[in-house]
Amino acid sequence: MIRFDLQPRLVGNLLELRPLRDDDWDDLFLAGSDPLIWEGHPARDRYQAEAFREYFRDALDSRGALVALERISGRIIGSSRYFWYGPEQNELEIGWTFLARPYWGGEYNREMKRLMLDHAFQCVERVIFLVATTNRRSRRALEKIGGRLTDRIETRTIRGTDLEHVVYEIRKARMSA
């Protein structure tokens, strides 16, 4: 089995994804400090420094977080993560993704997910995405890139509150078809 790198450097036409570093705080917070980014998310206050700092610390601790840099400017415009899900770590999850609003609308998210999925499919046949049931924008974005809603419901604790999440999946066979 291939040893999977949770923090690769991935380069596309629009984006470069690279491992999150301690010194990315200012630039990543600047990208994520817009309240509209988080309005559909269960952690709606993540645009505030204290809440974002918790997100940032969790991302660093995960050892699977990547920052998205716009290739033209070199600016950090968002973030995403890989995470081995489940007690046997038999499912690879992509999540905790956000992009600054000027990069909404599909092209950047599509490329970010394509880069991450191509890398993931070197090691796994299926990738999952957990999305809060109320997060309509993220659900639509996943459906636009081929995510299939499963019957699974998972609970994730966000700031001490248990929240239901639906599970989407993308299979390697669907990407290569």
N, C-alpha and C positions, 0 to 999 in steps of 0.2 A: 504494500500500500504506500502511496505517495504521502510524504509528510506535508501537511497543509500549512501554508504560511497565512496566518490570520491578518498580517499587516504587510501586504505586498505593495510595491509601487506599480501602479497600472496607468497606462497612458492611452488616451483616445484623441480624437480630433479636437474636441472642445475642452476636455478636462484632463487633469492629472490627479490621481488619487495616491496619497502617500500616508504613512503612519502618522497619527496624531502625536504631537510633542508637547511638553510642558509650556514651551514658549509660544504656542499657538493660541493661548488664552485670548489676548486682545483682539486678534484678527477673527477668531471664530466667534467670539462674543459679538463683535461688530456685525458679522453676517447673520447672527441669530437674535439680534436685539429688537427685531420688528414684531410687535404684538400680533400682527395678522398671520405670521408664520405659525403661531401656536394656537390660534383661536379654535380650531377644531380638535385639538389635542387634549387629552385628559390633564396634562400639566400646562394649563393655559398661561401661567405666570412665568414660563421659562424665558421670556424676553427680559426679565429682571435679573440683575447681576447675581443675587443670592441663589435663585432657582437655577440659573444657567451654570453657576459654579458647581452645583451638585451634579448636573448633567455632565459637565466637563470632567469632573473627578471620576464619575462612574465610567466615562468613556476611556480615560487613561487607565483606570484599574482593569478594564475589560481585556486589555491587550489585543483587541481586535478592531479598534477604531481607526478610521481613515478620515483625512480631511480632503475635501474636493477643492482643487485650485482651478480657476479659469485659466486656460493655457495662454490666451492672448495677453492678459494683464498680470498673471501670476498671483492674483488675489485669492484668498480663501473665500469660498462662496457657500460652503456647507460641509456636511459630515455624514458618515454612515458607519455601520459596524457589521462585522461578522461575529457570530456567537454559536458555539456548539450547544444545541438545545437538548434538554432531557438528561436524565441521570446517566445513561450510557453514552451520552454525547454522540448519538447516532443521527441527528438531524442538524444540518447547518442552517442557521437563521441569518438573514440579512435584515437589519432594522435600525431603528433610532436615526432614520434619515431625515435630513432637512436641507433645503436649499434656500438661499436668499430670494426674495420675491422677483427681482429682475430675471431670474433664471427659471421661473415657473413656466409651464406650458408644454412640457414634454421632451424637448430635445435633450436638455441637460440631464434630467432624471432618467430618460431612456438610455443615454450613453453611460451614466453612472451604473445603472443596474446591469447593463450589458457587460461592462468591464468586470463587475463583481461576479456576475453569474458565469461568465466564461472562465474566470479564475476558479470559482467554486466547482464547476463541472469537471475540472481536472481530477477531482478527488471524490465527489459525490454525484449521485444520480438525481437528487431532488433537493431543492432549497425551499425553506418555508419563510413566511413573513407573518408575524403576529401584529394585528392592527386592532386598536380599540374599536368596539362595535359602533361607537358614535363618530368615529373619525372618517367621515364620508369622503373628504378630499384625498386622503391616503388610499382609501379603498378604490376610488375611481382611478387613481394613478397606477395602482397595481394591476387593475383590470386592463388598462391601456397597454401595458407591457406584456400581457399574456398570463397574468396571475389567475389561477383557478381557485375559487372559494371552495374550501373543504367543509365537511360536516363538523369539524373539531371546534370546540370552544376551550380556550385556555384562560386562566386567571393570572394576572400579573399585578403585583403590588407596586403602586406608584405613590410615594410619599405617605405610606401608611394606609392607603385605601386600596382594597381589592377591586380590580376592574376586569370585566369580561373582554376578551379579545377573540376575534375570529382568526382563523388560520387560512392563509392563501398558500399555494405552492406553485412552483414552476419546476417541471421535470426536464432533464437534459434532452430526452428524446423529442420534446416539443420544441426546444430551441433549435435543434439541428434539422427539424422537418421543414 
